[in-house]
Structures are given as C-alpha cells and as structure tokens.
Amino acid sequence: MKADGGLKPLLQILNKPRMTAPAPLKIGITCYPSVGGSGILASELGDELAQRGHEVHFISYEPPFRLPVGPRVFFHPVVVNSYDLFKYPDYTLPLSVKMAEVSRQYALDVLHVHYAVPHATAAFLACAMLPVDRRPKVITTLHGTDTTLLGRDPGYGPAIRHALEHSDGITTVSEFMRGETLRLLDVKRPIEVIPNFFEPHPATRSREAMRHSLGIADGEAMLLHLSNLRPLKRIDLLLDTVAKIQPRTRFKLVILAGESFVPFVSEVQRLGLTDRIIVREKVSDIEDYLQAADVGLFTSETESFCLSILELMSVGCPSAAFAVGGIPEVVTSGEHGLLVPFGDTTALARSVEALLVDHARRGSIGQAAKDRARTRFSAAAIVPRYEAFYRQV
Ligand code: GMT
C-alpha cells in the first residue's frame, strides 16, 4: 500500500469544515403561573430547554405552578403596585418594563410569550423600549381562549391582532386553533402549529395507596377529571353525565380542580352524587392521580388541545370526551379514547360504561393512547420543533 494512499482520506477529513453545534439560546418565557394548560406547558418547555443547555428566564407575577428547578433556570418576578388613583391595577406596563430589563441584562435571544393577552402586547412594548440591536425575537404561542374568547371581544381583538402582527413568530397548539385564529383575528402572518407535549414525572405513591387514600373501594373504578372549572369546561354537563352512568356503585369520580369547587356543591347534592364525587383542589403531584385512574372524563364545549387528556394518555389511561375543538387531533375516537358529539351526555355516559365494563378494550385503547402520546406528543418529539422555530425566527 502506498504511504499517501492512507493519508489522503485523513487529510480530507481534517480539511473539512467542522460542523459545530449551534450555540445555546437565552430564552425569556412569560406565562400565567397559575394552574392552567398554558402555564404547565410553558413551565415544562422551560424545563426541557434548560436540560438541553439553553438559559431560561421566567418572567411573571409569581413563580409558575410547576417552576422547574435546576441549573440555567431563573425566575424574575413582576411587581405590581396598587395605587388609589387607579380603579384597576395594571399588569401590562410593569410586565413590559421587566421584560425589557431582563432582555437587556441577560441579552435574551428570544422572548417566548404564552397566551397573547397581555403578554404579547407587553413584549411588543418591551421591544420598543430597547435599542434595535438589543431586541429579542418575540414568539407568541396562542393557547386557546386568547383567540376563541378574547379574540371575539371588540375590547381585545384589535390589540391581540396588533401584537400578533408585530410578533416575530406565532405558534399555536392545534390546526383547529390556527383556523380559529385566522377566522377570528384575520392575522396575515404564518402560524406554525406545534402541538402540546407532556412527559410524566414518576409517581410518588403507588396506584393502590392512592386509590385507598381517595376512598376508592376494591372493585370500584376511578374516573378522573382535571380542569380549572371555568365555564367552558361545562361542569354542569360533567355532573349530568356522571348522574347517568350506571350502576352508580361501580365508580367514583375524582375531580382535580384548579379553582374552588364550592360553586358546584349544591348541584352535586341535587343530583344525589355526594358519595360518588371526590374533589381535590390545586394539586401539584398529578402523576399520582393519573396512574391511579381508569378513565378520564371531559365535557368542555371547546378546547384548543386539552392537555389533561394527553396527561392521562401518557400513562395509558383512555378518556371519554366531546369531539370539540382540537380534541380530535389528539384522540382518534375508538382508537385512543372515545369521543361523542357535543352536549350528548347520554352518549358520553354510555361511552364511560363501555370502557368500564370491557377491561380488554379499555386496556388496548389505553395502550394505543400511550403509544400515541410517546410518538406524537412527547418532549423528544416536540421540544426540538420549538428549538428549530426559535432559530428559524
Ligand atoms: O381554559 C383553559 O383550559 C386554560 C387554557 C390556558 O391558557 O391554560 O388552556 C388552553 O391551553 C391549553 C394548553 O395549550 C390547552 O390544552 C387547552 O385546551 C386550552 N383551553 C381552551 O382552549 C379552552
């Protein structure tokens, strides 16, 4: 063998331009910190981004409900003072000042705001306060009611449209939401659909211990509903459905309530459901409940995505729900859960009964749901799409 025959390929390799990993980004995240899908998604995204080497700065009035702990994660509180001269305290201006301050101090590359009102407007103002060369790119993620409810409101719609037109990038969580945003807000910008993701943390208690602590008897099934109980969650229809599930002795419904359940107690009593419903408010260790559940039950009149259904899918628990909004993008009825037309509480009750009676079907739908959660809606599938979008913007 000639001496240079072996060296040539080596020299070619050495002379090749090196493929360097892109530098980590400095990302500001603003979200609602209270219990709610957008806040949970934003917190989990921040956590995943920090684990991938990026620096993440949360900017909000409180630490997010599930604020990640670990290196490269920072929290910057927005202080809102109340002055007698104002009837309504203002959050948008102090938020924008804090966004500008953090952007300047940490040289943020991206300000990623979750839920347009007022976060996207505050980001627009923050950028206006900064020199052109110090402005981060603003990415707005629309989560639901910022379009479907507030987008229709003449007091908000034009401000939301303005903030979206001035964002450097817009994402939303389902095709349904993209369609609604184009229809209601007439935004002339591309909207990228990046679905929600969920990574279950390990449960801290066993399924048996959880069910025992909740008072679920042997042979009883556990239905689970998680939501903030806002009007569009249609808790009236949830209770109506539960009242129709037969036999009553076969199950209990656990409600993980993001807000007080007190307004619904009289209806629970009127329907004679007091011994069938167990309520826990503002729970943070949701995985303990997810893995203890047999069937999820949801009755929203609209959902851009319904993160709660995905949370249950991720542990192999199928849900029954109305086929509204973006839910059919998450669940194919009959494959990963059961969906019925909106408002048909009788059909919904029959769907729950079908899942309770047929253990084999429940198991196979649950497994298909889990597989879909892992392949389509896991952090590994979704977070790189956000990273790519940041870099593209
Ligand atoms: O109303 C809620 O459920 C809260 C809202 C939010 O901003 O947290 O949830 C929206 O965002 C979630 C995360 O993307 C979605 O899973 C929910 O479907 C969506 N809610 C509605 O569209 C009503």
Boltz pocket constraint, residues with backbone or C-beta under 6 A from the ligand:
constraints:
  - pocket:
      binder: B
      contacts: [[A, 35], [A, 36], [A, 37], [A, 38], [A, 39], [A, 41], [A, 115], [A, 142], [A, 143], [A, 144], [A, 145], [A, 173], [A, 196], [A, 228], [A, 230], [A, 232], [A, 302], [A, 303], [A, 304], [A, 305], [A, 306], [A, 307], [A, 308]]
      max_distance: 6.0
